[in-house]
Amino acid sequence: MNKVRKKFVMYAMISVFALLTVMLSIINGINFTMASNDADMITEILSEQHGSFSTGNSGSSKSRKPSSTGSPDTPSSSGTSGSAPWGYSGSSGRSGDSGRMGPMGPNSPEVGSSVRYFTYAFDDKGRVEKIAFQISAVEEDEAVNWAQSLINENIGWTRGTYRYRVYTEGDRTFVTVIDQGRELLPSYRILIISVCGEIVGLVLSFIVLRLAGKRLFKPLEEADRKQKKFISNIENEFKIPLTIINANTEIIEKENGSSDYTKSINRQVKKMTGLVKEIGSLTIFDESNMNVTKVNLSNTLNAVLDYNKPKFAEKDIKLDFDVESDIIIDGEEESVKKMFSELVDNSLRYSLTKSSFTMKKEEGRIFIYQKNDTNLPNGSIDQIFDRFTILSNAEKTDAIGLGLSYVKDIVKAHNGRISAKVNDNTFVLQIAL
């Protein structure tokens, strides 16, 4: 039950982690996408304004603003002078319109004077022309080389927080780079807060789940304890009368000889004793009390199969086994022996004409297969590992549906998996350790 509680906490934590990660990823993804779109709107506006927000004449003869056909106009070399700092009419159709999102959006009339950017034009002869330079974090020589390195690009991020756009007018290629570091700062802060918030949320969730888990599983643990006590009492209550019946039957046989009646009594006593032993095994096995040692699975399985060979021959069942040598695990030897004995007993009970066992090691995992022919329909039959589950082919046997349940518990205690299916009249039980 303690292992179940730990699994509950683990799966709940994985669910909380997945939920927080997906939710915060979506929030931050949308946040950065919006910041990127805003930057693209600004670079698009600059491209429509020929690389500069200014519309007036700076008086410089070295830097002239290109028209859409590539002919020179009268731009400002600094990108800040002119009769109006923001002359873009945009989609609103009038100068100074705030556009979408009002004064906070990229169409705000304040953007022209607040954005940090530079634009350079390159002709097909390799000549460079400065269209605008309104940035303090970059030197002009560095800006020229930087713009030249982007001339074959289209649009994207560079140096983390700078957004660029490359566009062509006539025979010249323009490169505009804007600094979005200040605009991206809130997005990065939200990202950091999200990560810290997720960590704090996971820690708090773990604490709450641990406390809630104890309360939640307390009734179940109490029920499990009472169930084990009840089974233990039932086992003791049955053992005493069975022992007395067996002893009295032996006395009768000594005094009067064996008869059909005494043989019938002995058969029923033997059957009831086996049943009591199976029921008692439900309380004996407790993974927390396992005596873990090095167990040679190969030797153990071979020993169990060798011991049961005569039983297979007696029932005219062909037995084949292929066991890879020296496969060793950390486990409890008695539990492993019990597991193999139950598998062999299951094969003896339900095989029609043939049975096989295979053990091999592949990619660091151990695989055990038990196969036999059957008349069961195709499909998965993992329900046979549930307690007291009996399939249709067990109706004429003395099975009570506990053997494979015990095998499943042992496999799980050794951190393994078990499954069963029927395929083309062949029963296949697989164990992976």
C-alpha positions as CSV (number, residue, x, y, z in Angstrom):
1,M,0.0,0.0,0.0
2,N,2.9,2.3,0.7
3,K,4.1,1.8,-2.9
4,V,0.7,2.6,-4.2
5,R,0.7,5.8,-2.2
6,K,4.0,6.8,-3.7
7,K,2.8,6.0,-7.2
8,F,-0.3,8.2,-6.6
9,V,1.9,11.1,-5.5
10,M,4.3,10.6,-8.5
11,Y,1.5,10.4,-11.1
12,A,-0.3,13.4,-9.6
13,M,3.0,15.4,-9.7
14,I,3.5,14.4,-13.3
15,S,0.0,15.6,-14.1
16,V,0.5,18.9,-12.3
17,F,3.9,19.4,-14.0
18,A,2.4,18.7,-17.4
19,L,-0.6,21.1,-16.8
20,L,1.6,23.9,-15.6
21,T,4.1,23.5,-18.3
22,V,1.5,23.4,-21.1
23,M,-0.4,26.4,-19.7
24,L,2.7,28.6,-19.0
25,S,4.2,27.6,-22.4
26,I,1.1,28.7,-24.2
27,I,1.0,32.0,-22.2
28,N,4.7,32.8,-22.9
29,G,4.5,31.6,-26.5
30,I,1.6,34.0,-27.2
31,N,3.5,36.8,-25.3
32,F,6.7,36.4,-27.4
33,T,4.7,35.9,-30.6
34,M,2.8,39.2,-30.0
35,A,6.1,41.0,-29.2
36,S,7.6,39.5,-32.5
37,N,4.5,40.7,-34.4
38,D,4.8,44.2,-33.0
39,A,8.4,44.3,-34.0
40,D,7.5,43.1,-37.5
41,M,4.8,45.8,-37.8
42,I,7.4,48.5,-37.0
43,T,9.9,47.1,-39.5
44,E,7.1,46.9,-42.1
45,I,6.2,50.6,-41.4
46,L,9.9,51.5,-41.8
47,S,10.1,49.6,-45.1
48,E,7.0,51.5,-46.4
49,Q,8.7,54.8,-45.3
50,H,11.9,53.8,-47.2
51,G,13.8,52.9,-44.0
52,S,13.2,56.0,-41.9
53,F,10.5,57.6,-39.8
54,S,11.6,61.1,-40.8
55,T,10.0,63.0,-43.7
56,G,11.9,66.2,-43.7
57,N,15.3,67.3,-45.1
58,S,18.3,67.0,-42.9
59,G,20.4,69.1,-45.2
60,S,22.8,66.3,-45.7
61,S,24.0,65.7,-49.3
62,K,25.5,62.3,-48.4
63,S,22.4,60.6,-47.3
64,R,19.3,60.7,-49.4
65,K,16.1,58.8,-48.9
66,P,15.2,56.5,-51.7
67,S,11.8,56.5,-53.4
68,S,10.0,53.3,-54.4
69,T,11.8,53.4,-57.7
70,G,15.2,54.0,-56.2
71,S,15.4,57.7,-57.0
72,P,16.8,60.0,-54.3
73,D,14.7,62.3,-52.2
74,T,15.8,64.5,-49.3
75,P,16.0,62.3,-46.2
76,S,17.7,62.9,-42.8
77,S,21.0,61.2,-42.2
78,S,20.3,61.0,-38.5
79,G,16.7,59.7,-38.9
80,T,15.5,62.2,-36.3
81,S,15.2,65.6,-38.1
82,G,12.4,66.9,-40.3
83,S,9.1,68.6,-40.0
84,A,7.4,65.7,-38.3
85,P,8.9,62.8,-36.3
86,W,6.2,60.5,-37.3
87,G,4.7,60.8,-40.8
88,Y,3.3,57.3,-41.4
89,S,-0.4,57.3,-42.2
90,G,-0.6,53.5,-42.0
91,S,-3.8,51.6,-42.4
92,S,-5.8,54.2,-40.5
93,G,-5.4,56.6,-43.5
94,R,-4.4,59.7,-41.5
95,S,-1.2,60.9,-40.0
96,G,-0.8,60.5,-36.2
97,D,-3.6,58.0,-35.8
98,S,-2.8,55.6,-32.9
99,G,-4.0,52.6,-34.8
100,R,-4.8,49.4,-33.1
101,M,-4.2,49.1,-29.3
102,G,-4.3,52.9,-29.1
103,P,-1.2,54.7,-27.8
104,M,0.4,51.4,-26.6
105,G,0.4,49.7,-30.1
106,P,3.2,49.8,-32.7
107,N,1.1,52.4,-34.7
108,S,1.4,54.9,-31.8
109,P,2.7,58.3,-32.9
110,E,5.3,58.0,-30.2
111,V,7.0,55.0,-31.8
112,G,8.8,57.1,-34.4
113,S,10.7,59.0,-31.7
114,S,11.2,56.1,-29.3
115,V,12.3,53.2,-31.5
116,R,16.0,52.4,-31.7
117,Y,17.0,51.4,-35.2
118,F,19.3,51.8,-38.1
119,T,18.8,51.4,-41.9
120,Y,21.4,50.9,-44.6
121,A,21.0,50.6,-48.3
122,F,23.3,48.5,-50.6
123,D,23.4,48.8,-54.3
124,D,24.5,46.2,-56.9
125,K,27.9,47.8,-57.1
126,G,28.6,47.3,-53.4
127,R,28.1,50.9,-52.3
128,V,26.6,51.5,-48.9
129,E,24.3,54.4,-48.0
130,K,23.2,55.3,-44.5
131,I,19.4,55.9,-44.5
132,A,18.8,56.3,-40.8
133,F,20.8,55.8,-37.6
134,Q,18.8,56.3,-34.4
135,I,20.5,53.9,-31.9
136,S,23.1,54.4,-29.2
137,A,24.0,50.8,-28.4
138,V,25.8,50.2,-31.7
139,E,28.7,52.0,-33.4
140,E,28.2,53.1,-37.0
141,D,31.0,50.9,-38.3
142,E,29.6,48.0,-36.5
143,A,26.1,48.7,-37.8
144,V,27.4,48.7,-41.4
145,N,29.1,45.3,-41.0
146,W,26.1,44.0,-39.2
147,A,23.7,45.1,-41.9
148,Q,25.9,43.7,-44.6
149,S,25.9,40.3,-42.9
150,L,22.1,40.2,-43.1
151,I,21.8,41.3,-46.7
152,N,20.9,37.8,-47.9
153,E,18.3,37.2,-45.2
154,N,14.6,38.2,-45.1
155,I,13.2,38.7,-41.6
156,G,14.0,37.4,-38.1
157,W,15.9,37.9,-34.9
158,T,19.6,38.7,-34.5
159,R,21.7,39.0,-31.4
160,G,18.7,37.9,-29.3
161,T,16.8,41.1,-29.0
162,Y,17.2,42.8,-32.4
163,R,14.6,42.3,-35.1
164,Y,15.6,42.9,-38.8
165,R,13.9,43.1,-42.1
166,V,15.5,43.0,-45.6
167,Y,13.7,44.5,-48.5
168,T,14.4,45.8,-52.0
169,E,13.6,49.0,-53.8
170,G,14.7,49.3,-57.4
171,D,18.4,48.2,-57.6
172,R,19.1,48.7,-53.9
173,T,18.6,46.4,-50.9
174,F,17.7,47.9,-47.6
175,V,18.5,46.4,-44.2
176,T,16.6,47.7,-41.2
177,V,17.5,46.5,-37.7
178,I,15.5,47.6,-34.6
179,D,16.4,47.1,-31.0
180,Q,13.5,45.4,-29.1
181,G,15.4,44.7,-25.9
182,R,13.4,47.2,-23.9
183,E,10.1,45.9,-25.3
184,L,11.1,42.3,-24.8
185,L,12.1,42.9,-21.1
186,P,8.5,42.4,-19.8
187,S,8.2,39.2,-21.8
188,Y,11.5,37.8,-20.3
189,R,10.3,38.9,-16.8
190,I,7.1,37.0,-17.3
191,L,9.1,33.9,-18.5
192,I,11.3,34.0,-15.4
193,I,8.2,34.5,-13.1
194,S,6.5,31.6,-14.9
195,V,9.4,29.3,-14.3
196,C,9.7,30.3,-10.6
197,G,6.0,30.0,-10.2
198,E,6.0,26.5,-11.7
199,I,8.7,25.4,-9.3
200,V,6.9,26.9,-6.3
201,G,3.6,25.3,-7.6
202,L,5.3,21.9,-7.9
203,V,6.8,22.1,-4.4
204,L,3.4,23.1,-2.9
205,S,1.6,20.4,-4.8
206,F,4.1,17.8,-3.6
207,I,3.6,18.9,0.1
208,V,-0.2,18.9,-0.3
209,L,-0.3,15.6,-2.1
210,R,1.9,14.0,0.6
211,L,-0.4,15.2,3.3
212,A,-3.5,14.4,1.4
213,G,-2.1,11.0,0.4
214,K,-1.7,9.9,4.0
215,R,-5.3,10.9,4.7
216,L,-6.7,9.5,1.5
217,F,-4.9,6.1,1.8
218,K,-5.4,5.7,5.6
219,P,-8.8,4.0,5.2
220,L,-7.5,1.8,2.4
221,E,-4.4,0.8,4.5
222,E,-6.7,0.0,7.4
223,A,-8.9,-2.1,5.2
224,D,-5.9,-3.9,3.8
225,R,-4.6,-4.6,7.3
226,K,-8.0,-6.0,8.3
227,Q,-8.1,-8.1,5.1
228,K,-4.7,-9.6,5.8
229,K,-5.7,-10.3,9.4
230,F,-8.9,-11.9,8.3
231,I,-7.1,-14.2,5.8
232,S,-4.5,-15.1,8.4
233,N,-7.3,-16.1,10.8
234,I,-9.1,-18.1,8.1
235,E,-5.9,-19.9,7.3
236,N,-5.4,-20.9,11.0
237,E,-9.0,-21.9,11.5
238,F,-8.8,-24.2,8.5
239,K,-5.4,-25.7,9.3
240,I,-6.5,-27.1,12.7
241,P,-9.5,-29.2,11.5
242,L,-7.7,-30.3,8.4
243,T,-4.8,-31.6,10.5
244,I,-7.2,-33.4,12.8
245,I,-9.1,-35.0,9.8
246,N,-5.8,-36.0,8.2
247,A,-4.6,-37.6,11.5
248,N,-7.9,-39.4,12.1
249,T,-7.9,-40.8,8.5
250,E,-4.4,-42.2,9.0
251,I,-5.5,-43.9,12.2
252,I,-8.6,-45.4,10.5
253,E,-6.3,-46.7,7.6
254,K,-3.9,-48.3,10.2
255,E,-6.7,-50.0,12.0
256,N,-9.0,-51.0,9.2
257,G,-6.9,-50.6,6.1
258,S,-7.3,-48.2,3.1
259,S,-10.7,-47.9,1.4
260,D,-12.4,-45.7,-1.2
261,Y,-13.8,-43.6,1.6
262,T,-10.4,-42.9,3.2
263,K,-8.9,-42.2,-0.2
264,S,-11.7,-39.7,-1.0
265,I,-11.1,-38.0,2.4
266,N,-7.4,-37.8,1.7
267,R,-8.0,-36.2,-1.7
268,Q,-10.3,-33.6,-0.3
269,V,-8.0,-32.9,2.6
270,K,-5.1,-32.5,0.2
271,K,-7.2,-30.2,-2.0
272,M,-8.3,-28.1,1.0
273,T,-4.7,-27.9,2.3
274,G,-3.5,-26.5,-1.1
275,L,-6.3,-24.0,-1.1
276,V,-5.5,-22.8,2.4
277,K,-1.8,-22.5,1.4
278,E,-2.8,-20.4,-1.7
279,I,-5.0,-18.1,0.5
280,G,-2.2,-17.8,3.1
281,S,0.3,-16.8,0.4
282,L,-1.7,-13.6,-0.1
283,T,-0.6,-12.4,3.3
284,I,2.8,-13.9,3.4
285,F,4.1,-11.9,0.4
286,D,5.1,-8.4,1.3
287,E,7.5,-6.6,-1.0
288,S,8.7,-4.3,1.8
289,N,10.0,-7.4,3.7
290,M,11.8,-9.0,0.7
291,N,15.3,-10.5,1.4
292,V,17.1,-9.2,-1.7
293,T,20.1,-11.2,-2.9
294,K,21.7,-12.1,-6.2
295,V,19.4,-14.6,-7.8
296,N,20.4,-16.7,-10.8
297,L,17.2,-16.9,-12.8
298,S,18.6,-19.3,-15.4
299,N,19.5,-21.9,-12.8
300,T,16.3,-21.5,-10.9
301,L,14.0,-21.9,-13.9
302,N,16.0,-24.9,-15.2
303,A,15.8,-26.5,-11.8
304,V,12.0,-26.1,-11.6
305,L,11.5,-27.4,-15.2
306,D,13.8,-30.4,-14.6
307,Y,11.8,-31.2,-11.5
308,N,8.5,-31.1,-13.4
309,K,9.5,-32.9,-16.5
310,P,8.0,-36.2,-15.4
311,K,4.6,-34.4,-14.8
312,F,4.6,-33.1,-18.4
313,A,5.5,-36.6,-19.7
314,E,2.7,-38.1,-17.5
315,K,0.1,-35.8,-19.1
316,D,1.6,-36.4,-22.6
317,I,2.5,-32.7,-23.0
318,K,5.6,-31.9,-25.1
319,L,7.9,-29.6,-23.1
320,D,10.5,-27.3,-24.8
321,F,12.6,-24.7,-23.1
322,D,15.4,-22.4,-24.2
323,V,17.0,-20.7,-21.2
324,E,19.9,-18.3,-21.7
325,S,22.6,-19.1,-19.1
326,D,23.8,-16.9,-16.2
327,I,21.0,-14.4,-16.1
328,I,21.2,-12.8,-12.7
329,I,19.1,-10.2,-10.9
330,D,18.7,-8.6,-7.5
331,G,15.7,-10.3,-6.0
332,E,14.3,-12.7,-3.4
333,E,15.1,-16.3,-4.3
334,E,12.1,-17.9,-2.6
335,S,9.7,-15.5,-4.4
336,V,11.4,-16.2,-7.8
337,K,11.1,-20.0,-7.2
338,K,7.4,-19.5,-6.3
339,M,6.9,-17.5,-9.5
340,F,8.4,-20.1,-11.7
341,S,6.6,-22.9,-9.9
342,E,3.2,-21.1,-10.5
343,L,4.1,-20.6,-14.2
344,V,4.9,-24.3,-14.6
345,D,1.8,-25.3,-12.7
346,N,-0.3,-23.1,-14.9
347,S,1.3,-24.6,-18.0
348,L,0.6,-28.2,-16.7
349,R,-3.0,-27.3,-16.0
350,Y,-4.0,-25.6,-19.3
351,S,-1.6,-26.9,-22.0
352,L,-3.3,-29.2,-24.5
353,T,-0.4,-30.9,-26.2
354,K,2.7,-28.7,-25.9
355,S,4.3,-26.1,-23.8
356,S,7.5,-24.0,-24.0
357,F,9.6,-21.7,-21.8
358,T,12.0,-19.1,-23.1
359,M,14.3,-16.8,-21.1
360,K,16.7,-14.3,-22.8
361,K,18.3,-10.9,-22.3
362,E,17.9,-8.2,-24.8
363,E,19.0,-4.5,-24.6
364,G,19.6,-4.7,-20.9
365,R,16.1,-6.3,-20.1
366,I,15.2,-9.8,-19.2
367,F,12.3,-11.4,-21.1
368,I,10.6,-14.6,-20.0
369,Y,8.0,-16.3,-22.2
370,Q,5.6,-19.2,-21.3
371,K,3.6,-20.5,-24.3
372,N,1.2,-23.4,-24.7
373,D,-1.6,-24.3,-27.1
374,T,-5.1,-23.4,-26.1
375,N,-8.7,-23.3,-27.2
376,L,-9.3,-19.8,-25.9
377,P,-10.2,-17.0,-28.4
378,N,-7.7,-14.5,-29.6
379,G,-7.0,-11.3,-27.7
380,S,-5.5,-9.9,-24.6
381,I,-6.4,-11.7,-21.3
382,D,-4.6,-9.7,-18.7
383,Q,-7.6,-10.2,-16.4
384,I,-6.1,-13.6,-15.5
385,F,-3.8,-11.8,-13.2
386,D,-6.7,-10.6,-11.0
387,R,-7.4,-12.5,-7.9
388,F,-10.0,-15.3,-8.1
389,T,-10.4,-14.9,-11.9
390,I,-11.0,-18.2,-13.7
391,L,-11.2,-18.5,-17.5
392,S,-13.5,-20.9,-19.4
393,N,-10.7,-23.4,-19.9
394,A,-10.3,-23.7,-16.1
395,E,-13.8,-24.9,-15.4
396,K,-12.8,-28.6,-15.2
397,T,-9.7,-28.0,-13.0
398,D,-9.3,-27.3,-9.3
399,A,-8.0,-23.8,-9.9
400,I,-9.1,-21.0,-7.6
401,G,-7.5,-18.1,-9.5
402,L,-4.7,-17.1,-7.2
403,G,-1.5,-18.5,-8.8
404,L,-1.0,-15.9,-11.5
405,S,-2.1,-13.1,-9.2
406,Y,0.7,-14.1,-7.0
407,V,3.1,-14.2,-10.0
408,K,2.0,-10.6,-10.9
409,D,2.8,-9.4,-7.4
410,I,6.2,-10.9,-7.5
411,V,6.9,-9.4,-10.9
412,K,5.8,-6.0,-9.8
413,A,8.0,-6.3,-6.7
414,H,11.0,-6.9,-8.9
415,N,10.1,-3.8,-11.0
416,G,8.9,-5.8,-13.9
417,R,5.8,-6.1,-16.2
418,I,3.7,-9.0,-17.1
419,S,1.1,-9.5,-19.8
420,A,-0.9,-12.3,-21.4
421,K,-2.6,-12.8,-24.8
422,V,-3.9,-15.5,-27.1
423,N,-2.8,-15.5,-30.7
424,D,-3.8,-18.2,-33.2
425,N,-4.6,-20.8,-30.5
426,T,-1.4,-20.1,-28.7
427,F,-1.4,-18.7,-25.1
428,V,1.6,-16.3,-24.6
429,L,2.6,-15.0,-21.2
430,Q,5.4,-12.5,-21.2
431,I,7.4,-11.2,-18.2
432,A,9.9,-8.3,-18.7
433,L,12.3,-7.5,-15.8
